[in-house]
């Protein structure tokens, strides 16, 4: 997929574990893994809002577009 999710980078910068993050945004650690691994097909705006609130970032800090090879 051409959309890349950089949640792992933001978690490392914030020194936050996946477990802490998943609890803070209200989704399971398994669903965080789906997002991190680029297997998500959609993200709800409410989830994106929670991610940005917890990581204190903008959507563009965690989502980027790369052309497919």
Order of alpha helices (4+ residues) and beta strands (2+ residues): beta-alpha-alpha-alpha-alpha-alpha-beta
